Amino acid sequence: MTPDEATKLAADLTERESCYICRALPDNTVACTFNLMFTRAIILGVSEYGFRRRFCFEDRDLAMQRFLELSSETDEPAGYIARRP
């Protein structure tokens, strides 16, 4: 994905899905965060069709802090309580 495509996808998802906060990462991938019933999730490797990995945090503030620290799709944010491939 080019830098412009990543930025556009992040903006489109944030606008279209009111529960998502998305941003383009320096490696030209997209990361999003959203609230689940009991946790806040960070998803990495986001595309129009889905995502590659999800990390769930019990502490929603910690999730936002880790979300802002991400720099690539391969990052693994510290402090999660569950993950999906």
All heavy atoms as an XYZ file, in Angstrom:
682
protein
N       0.861     -1.172      0.000
C       0.000      0.000      0.000
C       0.909      1.238      0.000
O       1.903      1.271      0.703
C      -0.868     -0.054      1.266
C      -1.981      0.921      1.324
S      -3.085      0.777      2.781
C      -3.593     -0.911      2.799
N       0.547      2.221     -0.779
C       1.329      3.458     -0.804
C       0.965      4.307      0.415
O      -0.084      4.099      1.036
C       1.033      4.272     -2.079
O      -0.308      4.762     -2.013
C       1.248      3.447     -3.334
N       1.794      5.290      0.747
C       1.459      6.170      1.872
C       0.101      6.860      1.692
O      -0.677      6.967      2.645
C       2.595      7.195      1.892
C       3.741      6.490      1.252
C       3.128      5.574      0.219
N      -0.192      7.301      0.467
C      -1.483      7.966      0.215
C      -2.656      7.008      0.377
O      -3.698      7.374      0.922
C      -1.509      8.587     -1.184
C      -0.611      9.808     -1.304
O      -0.270     10.412     -0.259
O      -0.263     10.163     -2.441
N      -2.487      5.766     -0.094
C      -3.563      4.778      0.043
C      -3.825      4.441      1.510
O      -4.969      4.313      1.931
C      -3.207      3.497     -0.724
C      -3.228      3.659     -2.226
C      -2.642      2.465     -2.957
O      -1.793      1.749     -2.381
O      -3.046      2.259     -4.125
N      -2.751      4.304      2.291
C      -2.902      4.005      3.719
C      -3.601      5.153      4.441
O      -4.514      4.935      5.245
C      -1.541      3.725      4.348
N      -3.201      6.367      4.147
C      -3.822      7.540      4.770
C      -5.295      7.637      4.398
O      -6.144      7.909      5.243
C      -3.072      8.828      4.361
O      -1.714      8.708      4.789
C      -3.697     10.057      4.975
N      -5.613      7.389      3.133
C      -7.005      7.458      2.681
C      -7.848      6.363      3.335
O      -8.963      6.624      3.792
C      -7.090      7.353      1.164
C      -8.519      7.469      0.640
C      -8.556      7.509     -0.862
C      -9.928      7.600     -1.464
N     -11.082      7.476     -0.642
N      -7.339      5.145      3.393
C      -8.088      4.054      4.027
C      -8.344      4.362      5.494
O      -9.463      4.170      5.990
C      -7.336      2.729      3.879
C      -7.988      1.519      4.548
C      -9.387      1.261      3.990
C      -7.095      0.292      4.395
N      -7.333      4.844      6.204
C      -7.507      5.184      7.625
C      -8.576      6.259      7.796
O      -9.443      6.149      8.670
C      -6.180      5.645      8.222
N      -8.547      7.272      6.969
C      -9.542      8.347      7.050
C     -10.933      7.836      6.694
O     -11.917      8.158      7.384
C      -9.152      9.496      6.129
N     -11.034      7.021      5.654
C     -12.335      6.476      5.237
C     -12.944      5.603      6.326
O     -14.134      5.705      6.620
C     -12.209      5.666      3.952
C     -11.953      6.522      2.725
O     -12.088      7.763      2.811
O     -11.601      5.944      1.672
N     -12.136      4.729      6.928
C     -12.655      3.850      7.979
C     -13.090      4.636      9.212
O     -14.119      4.342      9.809
C     -11.610      2.808      8.371
C     -11.385      1.687      7.375
C     -10.183      0.846      7.786
C     -12.625      0.821      7.254
N     -12.309      5.632      9.584
C     -12.663      6.452     10.749
C     -13.971      7.191     10.498
O     -14.825      7.263     11.378
C     -11.534      7.449     11.072
O     -10.348      6.708     11.381
C     -11.904      8.327     12.249
N     -14.151      7.696      9.282
C     -15.374      8.432      8.943
C     -16.579      7.504      8.805
O     -17.660      7.781      9.301
C     -15.165      9.195      7.638
C     -16.358     10.030      7.235
C     -16.104     10.778      5.944
O     -14.970     11.237      5.736
O     -17.048     10.901      5.146
N     -16.374      6.374      8.150
C     -17.467      5.453      7.844
C     -17.921      4.653      9.057
O     -19.103      4.403      9.239
C     -16.987      4.514      6.741
C     -18.053      3.711      6.081
C     -17.525      2.971      4.878
N     -16.392      2.130      5.196
C     -15.457      1.777      4.320
N     -15.507      2.196      3.085
N     -14.461      1.003      4.672
N     -16.983      4.226      9.874
C     -17.277      3.391     11.035
C     -17.069      4.237     12.282
O     -15.951      4.400     12.744
C     -16.346      2.171     11.068
C     -16.369      1.341      9.822
C     -17.676      0.582      9.645
O     -18.397      0.374     10.636
O     -17.964      0.193      8.513
N     -18.121      4.740     12.858
C     -17.995      5.680     13.973
C     -17.324      5.072     15.198
O     -16.851      5.793     16.064
C     -19.364      6.241     14.353
O     -20.220      5.195     14.765
N     -17.228      3.748     15.270
C     -16.594      3.121     16.428
C     -15.088      2.931     16.235
O     -14.402      2.517     17.149
C     -17.260      1.785     16.747
S     -17.189      0.606     15.404
N     -14.559      3.219     15.061
C     -13.138      3.043     14.777
C     -12.373      4.353     14.882
O     -12.862      5.407     14.490
C     -12.921      2.549     13.342
C     -13.254      1.110     13.086
C     -14.489      0.760     12.572
C     -12.318      0.117     13.319
C     -14.801     -0.561     12.304
C     -12.626     -1.214     13.050
C     -13.854     -1.543     12.546
O     -14.160     -2.848     12.280
N     -11.161      4.257     15.378
C     -10.171      5.319     15.232
C      -9.024      4.654     14.487
O      -8.474      3.659     14.953
C      -9.686      5.861     16.586
C     -10.837      6.479     17.366
C      -8.557      6.873     16.368
C     -10.483      6.837     18.792
N      -8.686      5.158     13.320
C      -7.672      4.521     12.483
C      -6.583      5.517     12.127
O      -6.821      6.722     12.083
C      -8.297      3.993     11.192
S      -9.621      2.820     11.455
N      -5.407      4.962     11.855
C      -4.315      5.807     11.380
C      -3.369      5.001     10.527
O      -3.235      3.790     10.686
C      -3.597      6.478     12.536
C      -2.783      5.569     13.414
C      -2.190      6.354     14.593
N      -1.265      5.573     15.362
C       0.058      5.568     15.181
N       0.604      6.311     14.254
N       0.833      4.815     15.938
N      -2.736      5.700      9.606
C      -1.701      5.091      8.776
C      -0.415      5.059      9.593
O      -0.071      6.033     10.265
C      -1.504      5.894      7.499
N       0.273      3.935      9.544
C       1.530      3.782     10.271
C       2.702      4.107      9.347
O       2.544      4.108      8.122
C       1.650      2.350     10.793
C       0.559      1.902     11.762
C       0.773      0.441     12.153
C       0.522      2.783     12.991
N       3.880      4.367      9.905
C       5.046      4.695      9.072
C       5.414      3.641      8.037
O       6.043      3.962      7.028
C       6.173      4.875     10.096
C       5.469      5.316     11.341
C       4.162      4.554     11.334
N       5.012      2.374      8.250
C       5.327      1.328      7.269
C       4.250      1.203      6.183
O       4.220      0.228      5.439
C       5.550     -0.026      7.952
C       4.284     -0.615      8.545
O       3.282      0.107      8.704
O       4.301     -1.827      8.866
N       3.364      2.203      6.096
C       2.302      2.273      5.085
C       1.234      1.194      5.254
O       0.632      0.748      4.281
C       2.868      2.240      3.659
C       3.783      3.399      3.402
O       3.568      4.483      3.903
N       4.828      3.172      2.638
N       1.016      0.771      6.485
C      -0.104     -0.102      6.810
C      -1.069      0.705      7.678
O      -0.760      1.823      8.092
C       0.340     -1.369      7.555
O       0.941     -1.009      8.811
C       1.315     -2.186      6.723
N      -2.232      0.128      7.950
C      -3.250      0.827      8.735
C      -3.514      0.058     10.021
O      -3.603     -1.173     10.016
C      -4.558      0.978      7.925
C      -5.656      1.583      8.765
C      -4.301      1.832      6.690
N      -3.625      0.798     11.115
C      -3.991      0.248     12.418
C      -5.252      0.955     12.883
O      -5.451      2.137     12.594
C      -2.876      0.458     13.430
N      -6.114      0.222     13.585
C      -7.344      0.801     14.122
C      -7.527      0.359     15.562
O      -6.976     -0.653     15.994
C      -8.570      0.348     13.331
S      -8.573      0.842     11.603
N      -8.308      1.108     16.277
C      -8.724      0.722     17.611
C     -10.234      0.881     17.680
O     -10.805      1.746     17.026
C      -8.011      1.539     18.706
O      -8.414      1.054     19.977
C      -8.306      3.013     18.603
N     -10.869      0.000     18.443
C     -12.311      0.082     18.624
C     -12.699     -0.643     19.899
O     -11.935     -1.461     20.422
C     -13.071     -0.472     17.413
C     -12.881     -1.944     17.167
C     -13.801     -2.864     17.623
C     -11.775     -2.398     16.471
C     -13.625     -4.217     17.398
C     -11.596     -3.748     16.234
C     -12.527     -4.660     16.701
N     -13.857     -0.317     20.403
C     -14.329     -0.902     21.644
C     -15.139     -2.163     21.390
O     -16.014     -2.179     20.530
C     -15.199      0.099     22.416
C     -14.400      1.270     22.916
O     -13.224      1.142     23.219
N     -15.030      2.422     23.005
N     -14.808     -3.198     22.140
C     -15.605     -4.408     22.193
C     -16.455     -4.313     23.463
O     -16.436     -3.292     24.146
C     -14.689     -5.632     22.207
C     -13.809     -5.787     20.958
C     -12.766     -6.861     21.172
C     -14.670     -6.098     19.755
N     -17.169     -5.348     23.788
C     -18.060     -5.270     24.942
C     -17.303     -4.969     26.244
O     -17.705     -4.112     27.018
C     -18.869     -6.548     25.088
C     -19.939     -6.437     26.163
S     -21.016     -7.857     26.216
C     -21.985     -7.564     24.749
N     -16.204     -5.668     26.487
C     -15.482     -5.502     27.750
C     -14.049     -5.032     27.588
O     -13.348     -4.833     28.583
C     -15.485     -6.828     28.527
C     -16.859     -7.311     28.850
C     -17.407     -8.391     28.192
C     -17.629     -6.656     29.804
C     -18.686     -8.841     28.481
C     -18.912     -7.085     30.100
C     -19.438     -8.182     29.448
N     -13.587     -4.890     26.366
C     -12.203     -4.506     26.116
C     -12.124     -3.490     24.982
O     -13.105     -3.243     24.294
C     -11.354     -5.738     25.711
O     -11.886     -6.287     24.509
C     -11.319     -6.790     26.805
N     -10.936     -2.942     24.812
C     -10.642     -2.116     23.636
C      -9.622     -2.885     22.810
O      -8.646     -3.406     23.346
C     -10.067     -0.758     24.038
C      -9.705      0.106     22.830
C      -9.397      1.523     23.210
N     -10.656      2.175     23.556
C     -10.725      3.340     24.190
N      -9.631      3.961     24.556
N     -11.889      3.883     24.466
N      -9.853     -2.974     21.526
C      -8.987     -3.747     20.639
C      -8.161     -2.841     19.748
O      -8.610     -1.775     19.320
C      -9.825     -4.679     19.774
N      -6.955     -3.296     19.486
C      -6.098     -2.713     18.454
C      -6.021     -3.758     17.352
O      -5.717     -4.922     17.619
C      -4.689     -2.422     18.984
C      -4.721     -1.328     20.048
C      -3.753     -2.034     17.828
C      -3.375     -1.098     20.728
N      -6.303     -3.348     16.131
C      -6.170     -4.272     15.005
C      -5.102     -3.741     14.059
O      -4.995     -2.541     13.813
C      -7.513     -4.524     14.280
C      -8.193     -3.231     13.840
C      -8.446     -5.326     15.160
C      -9.463     -3.453     13.032
N      -4.297     -4.676     13.569
C      -3.179     -4.341     12.692
C      -3.330     -5.049     11.362
O      -3.971     -6.098     11.275
C      -1.859     -4.765     13.348
C      -1.527     -4.079     14.672
C      -0.300     -4.726     15.302
C      -1.297     -2.606     14.458
N      -2.713     -4.483     10.337
C      -2.809     -5.078      9.005
C      -4.199     -4.906      8.425
O      -4.718     -5.793      7.763
N      -4.790     -3.756      8.651
C      -6.169     -3.492      8.231
C      -6.215     -3.230      6.725
O      -5.365     -2.521      6.176
C      -6.740     -2.279      8.995
C      -8.142     -1.942      8.523
C      -6.727     -2.545     10.500
N      -7.215     -3.826      6.079
C      -7.482     -3.555      4.669
C      -8.988     -3.337      4.527
O      -9.713     -3.376      5.519
C      -7.039     -4.731      3.794
O      -7.915     -5.833      3.967
N      -9.426     -3.137      3.306
C     -10.867     -2.995      3.067
C     -11.624     -4.271      3.431
O     -12.827     -4.247      3.651
C     -11.120     -2.696      1.586
C     -10.577     -1.380      1.117
C     -10.803     -1.213     -0.377
O     -11.904     -1.529     -0.844
O      -9.871     -0.776     -1.055
N     -10.923     -5.382      3.491
C     -11.563     -6.681      3.639
C     -11.406     -7.328      5.013
O     -11.964     -8.385      5.255
C     -11.021     -7.634      2.568
C     -11.110     -7.021      1.195
C      -9.982     -6.541      0.558
C     -12.340     -6.864      0.567
C     -10.066     -5.947     -0.695
C     -12.434     -6.265     -0.683
C     -11.291     -5.821     -1.303
O     -11.382     -5.223     -2.534
N     -10.632     -6.730      5.886
C     -10.436     -7.317      7.211
C      -9.135     -6.848      7.841
O      -8.655     -5.757      7.551
N      -8.566     -7.705      8.678
C      -7.323     -7.366      9.367
C      -6.521     -8.643      9.617
O      -7.047     -9.747      9.515
C      -7.602     -6.634     10.685
C      -8.410     -7.429     11.673
C      -7.790     -8.244     12.601
C      -9.798     -7.366     11.678
C      -8.532     -8.986     13.513
C     -10.547     -8.083     12.586
C      -9.904     -8.908     13.509
N      -5.252     -8.467      9.969
C      -4.383     -9.628     10.199
C      -4.302    -10.029     11.666
O      -4.297    -11.205     11.980
C      -2.986     -9.342      9.674
C      -2.934     -9.291      8.173
C      -1.499     -9.469      7.687
N      -1.503     -9.720      6.266
C      -1.296     -8.777      5.357
N      -1.054     -7.549      5.718
N      -1.328     -9.089      4.077
N      -4.178     -9.052     12.582
C      -3.993     -9.381     14.001
C      -4.819     -8.449     14.874
O      -5.051     -7.296     14.509
C      -2.521     -9.256     14.395
C      -1.644    -10.205     13.632
C      -0.208    -10.234     14.117
N       0.408     -8.921     14.096
C       1.378     -8.555     14.924
N       1.838     -9.365     15.830
N       1.902     -7.344     14.840
N      -5.237     -8.969     16.035
C      -6.015     -8.164     16.984
C      -5.470     -8.396     18.385
O      -5.193     -9.518     18.773
C      -7.483     -8.555     16.943
C      -8.344     -7.717     17.879
C      -9.795     -8.073     17.765
N     -10.084     -9.240     18.593
C     -11.186     -9.968     18.499
N     -12.101     -9.676     17.603
N     -11.372    -11.001     19.282
N      -5.341     -7.297     19.120
C      -4.886     -7.330     20.506
C      -5.950     -6.657     21.366
O      -6.350     -5.525     21.076
C      -3.557     -6.580     20.658
C      -2.452     -7.182     19.844
C      -2.225     -6.762     18.547
C      -1.652     -8.177     20.369
C      -1.208     -7.317     17.777
C      -0.634     -8.748     19.606
C      -0.409     -8.309     18.312
N      -6.399     -7.331     22.415
C      -7.449     -6.800     23.283
C      -6.855     -6.349     24.613
O      -6.034     -7.057     25.206
C      -8.519     -7.854     23.539
S      -9.348     -8.376     22.030
N      -7.314     -5.190     25.064
C      -6.828     -4.602     26.309
C      -7.993     -4.386     27.264
O      -9.023     -3.839     26.873
C      -6.189     -3.231     26.035
C      -4.877     -3.299     25.317
C      -4.839     -3.509     23.953
C      -3.695     -3.144     26.002
C      -3.634     -3.569     23.276
C      -2.479     -3.202     25.338
C      -2.444     -3.411     23.967
N      -7.794     -4.775     28.511
C      -8.786     -4.514     29.544
C      -8.775     -3.027     29.919
O      -9.811     -2.427     30.155
C      -8.466     -5.375     30.768
C      -9.547     -5.431     31.792
C      -9.240     -6.478     32.836
O      -8.104     -6.524     33.339
O     -10.148     -7.267     33.124
N      -7.571     -2.445     29.938
C      -7.392     -1.034     30.275
C      -7.469     -0.218     28.977
O      -6.563     -0.235     28.151
C      -6.037     -0.845     30.954
C      -5.766      0.579     31.389
O      -6.250      1.523     30.740
O      -5.044      0.747     32.386
N      -8.567      0.496     28.799
C      -8.794      1.232     27.556
C      -7.794      2.365     27.342
O      -7.398      2.650     26.214
C     -10.233      1.742     27.512
C     -11.213      0.593     27.397
C     -12.652      1.031     27.543
N     -13.517     -0.135     27.613
C     -14.373     -0.493     26.681
N     -14.529      0.231     25.606
N     -15.103     -1.576     26.838
N      -7.378      3.011     28.425
C      -6.373      4.075     28.294
C      -5.026      3.511     27.843
O      -4.339      4.113     27.011
C      -6.210      4.836     29.605
C      -7.441      5.651     29.965
O      -8.184      6.060     29.049
O      -7.665      5.883     31.171
N      -4.656      2.354     28.384
C      -3.412      1.711     27.971
C      -3.482      1.336     26.491
O      -2.510      1.496     25.759
C      -3.130      0.471     28.826
C      -1.880     -0.319     28.449
C      -0.624      0.534     28.575
C      -1.779     -1.579     29.311
N      -4.625      0.853     26.058
C      -4.791      0.508     24.635
C      -4.545      1.729     23.754
O      -3.854      1.629     22.730
C      -6.184     -0.059     24.382
N      -5.086      2.867     24.129
C      -4.871      4.081     23.314
C      -3.409      4.504     23.336
O      -2.859      4.921     22.309
C      -5.770      5.224     23.809
C      -7.206      5.081     23.398
S      -7.451      4.837     21.615
C      -6.842      6.369     20.958
N      -2.765      4.373     24.488
C      -1.346      4.706     24.572
C      -0.535      3.802     23.642
O       0.307      4.276     22.874
C      -0.855      4.551     26.003
C       0.620      4.821     26.189
C       1.084      4.539     27.606
O       0.285      4.425     28.530
N       2.372      4.407     27.773
N      -0.794      2.503     23.694
C      -0.080      1.551     22.833
C      -0.403      1.780     21.351
O       0.471      1.654     20.495
C      -0.412      0.114     23.221
C       0.026     -0.261     24.616
C       1.533     -0.198     24.773
N       1.924     -0.685     26.081
C       2.569      0.027     26.987
N       2.925      1.280     26.715
N       2.877     -0.493     28.142
N      -1.640      2.129     21.056
C      -2.049      2.433     19.680
C      -1.221      3.591     19.124
O      -0.742      3.542     17.993
C      -3.541      2.763     19.660
C      -4.070      3.193     18.328
C      -4.186      2.303     17.278
C      -4.489      4.499     18.128
C      -4.695      2.695     16.044
C      -5.000      4.902     16.914
C      -5.098      4.002     15.864
N      -1.046      4.617     19.911
C      -0.287      5.788     19.466
C       1.210      5.502     19.340
O       1.910      6.215     18.627
C      -0.544      6.963     20.404
C      -1.988      7.463     20.409
C      -2.195      8.507     21.505
C      -2.390      8.006     19.054
N       1.693      4.471     20.020
C       3.111      4.110     19.957
C       3.452      3.227     18.751
O       4.627      3.045     18.438
C       3.517      3.358     21.233
C       3.473      4.200     22.473
C       3.652      3.396     23.757
O       3.672      2.148     23.707
O       3.765      4.036     24.812
N       2.476      2.668     18.082
C       2.718      1.743     16.968
C       3.468      2.414     15.827
O       3.205      3.570     15.493
C       1.390      1.212     16.427
C       0.589      0.313     17.350
C      -0.794      0.070     16.769
C       1.314     -1.001     17.588
N       4.376      1.650     15.224
C       5.065      2.176     14.046
C       5.005      1.222     12.855
O       5.356      1.606     11.747
C       6.522      2.505     14.378
O       7.205      1.340     14.781
N       4.564     -0.037     13.089
C       4.457     -0.974     11.969
C       3.446     -2.076     12.267
O       3.076     -2.299     13.423
C       5.815     -1.606     11.651
O       6.129     -2.607     12.590
N       3.057     -2.759     11.228
C       2.116     -3.873     11.343
C       2.689     -5.023     12.175
O       1.951     -5.790     12.773
C       1.775     -4.379      9.939
C       0.845     -5.548      9.895
C       0.602     -6.037      8.487
O       0.687     -5.249      7.537
O       0.326     -7.237      8.356
N       3.993     -5.125     12.247
C       4.624     -6.220     12.983
C       4.832     -5.917     14.461
O       5.266     -6.796     15.206
C       5.975     -6.600     12.343
O       6.825     -5.455     12.361
C       5.778     -7.099     10.914
N       4.531     -4.709     14.900
C       4.645     -4.375     16.323
C       3.695     -5.237     17.145
O       2.615     -5.603     16.688
C       4.294     -2.906     16.576
C       5.342     -1.946     16.058
O       6.409     -2.406     15.613
O       5.081     -0.731     16.086
N       4.115     -5.549     18.366
C       3.252     -6.258     19.298
C       3.111     -5.375     20.539
O       4.034     -5.259     21.327
C       3.841     -7.612     19.671
C       2.903     -8.416     20.543
C       3.328     -9.870     20.653
O       3.598    -10.492     19.631
O       3.398    -10.341     21.801
N       1.954     -4.732     20.704
C       1.786     -3.805     21.817
C       1.796     -4.530     23.158
O       1.184     -5.587     23.316
C       0.428     -3.165     21.547
C      -0.294     -4.125     20.667
C       0.744     -4.853     19.888
N       2.502     -3.985     24.117
C       2.612     -4.599     25.450
C       1.360     -4.338     26.274
O       0.731     -3.291     26.152
C       3.830     -4.036     26.171
N       1.011     -5.316     27.095
C      -0.081     -5.133     28.044
C      -1.422     -5.701     27.631
O      -2.398     -5.569     28.366
N      -1.500     -6.380     26.490
C      -2.776     -6.938     26.046
C      -3.145     -8.156     26.895
O      -2.284     -8.795     27.498
C      -2.753     -7.275     24.557
C      -1.766     -8.343     24.155
C      -2.105     -9.682     24.214
C      -0.499     -8.003     23.718
C      -1.206    -10.670     23.840
C       0.407     -8.978     23.343
C       0.048    -10.305     23.407
O       0.944    -11.273     23.039
N      -4.444     -8.480     26.930
C      -4.894     -9.642     27.692
C      -5.306    -10.803     26.774
O      -5.452    -11.931     27.238
C      -6.060     -9.288     28.641
C      -7.261     -8.753     27.862
C      -5.594     -8.305     29.699
C      -8.541     -8.676     28.670
N      -5.502    -10.538     25.495
C      -5.850    -11.575     24.528
C      -5.418    -11.119     23.152
O      -5.298     -9.923     22.893
C      -7.358    -11.844     24.525
N      -5.185    -12.097     22.280
C      -4.803    -11.771     20.920
C      -5.397    -12.787     19.957
O      -5.713    -13.904     20.333
C      -3.304    -11.697     20.759
C      -2.612    -13.035     20.932
C      -1.131    -12.983     20.712
N      -0.861    -12.789     19.302
C       0.326    -12.474     18.821
N       1.344    -12.328     19.615
N       0.491    -12.318     17.541
N      -5.575    -12.362     18.750
C      -6.016    -13.236     17.662
C      -4.977    -13.138     16.568
O      -4.366    -12.094     16.395
C      -7.394    -12.805     17.134
C      -8.481    -12.809     18.182
C      -8.820    -14.247     18.604
N      -9.834    -14.267     19.637
C      -9.596    -14.381     20.945
N      -8.366    -14.451     21.394
N     -10.579    -14.415     21.808
N      -4.812    -14.241     15.823
C      -3.685    -14.315     14.875
C      -3.397    -13.010     14.248
O      -2.598    -12.365     14.079
C      -4.165    -15.298     13.830
C      -5.307    -16.008     14.398
C      -5.807    -15.200     15.541
